[in-house]
Structures are given as C-alpha cells and as structure tokens.
Amino acid sequence: INVYYKVLGPDSNLQFIDLGWTQATIKDTVPADGSDFREHTYEIESLEDFTSFAVKIVLQSSSTSNPALVENFRAIALST
C-alpha cells in the first residue's frame, strides 16, 4: 500500500489538479491477524496552513486473483 497526499494553501495561485503528489510514510502498523487484516497509520506533520487536501491510495498485489482491498478508510485533517 502506497499512500500519497497533496494540500492546497489558502494563498496558492495554483489549481488543485496541478499540484504534485507527496508520498506519506507509515507511522504505525498493526501485525496481521488470522484473517490477514492489517492496519496502517500514516501521520503527516509540519504542513503549512491549507484549505483543501486529497489522499491517493495505490494498492499493489502479487496475485491478480487476490487484489488488495481497503476497508474503513479514515482521513482526519487538523490545523493548529
């Protein structure tokens, strides 16, 4: 699983679609349980103020008959 994000600042003159993606790094991972469920936590720090954000999830699998799935996705954006 690769997670990417982009943010648009309040004073930016760029269009949101023109912004580039930045890859997020994993902060915490919970080991797989009996059903092969894994939980990953990503935390992105030191961002400037923003008015919009987007998250892109890229899933990869070594088997076309067993694709990776995402359940219970949650994104929380906080400003200080």
Secondary structure, DSSP 8 states (H G I E B T S, - for coil): -EEEEEEE-TT--S-GGGS--EE--EEEEE---TT---EEEE---S----SEEEEEEE---S-TTS-----S--------
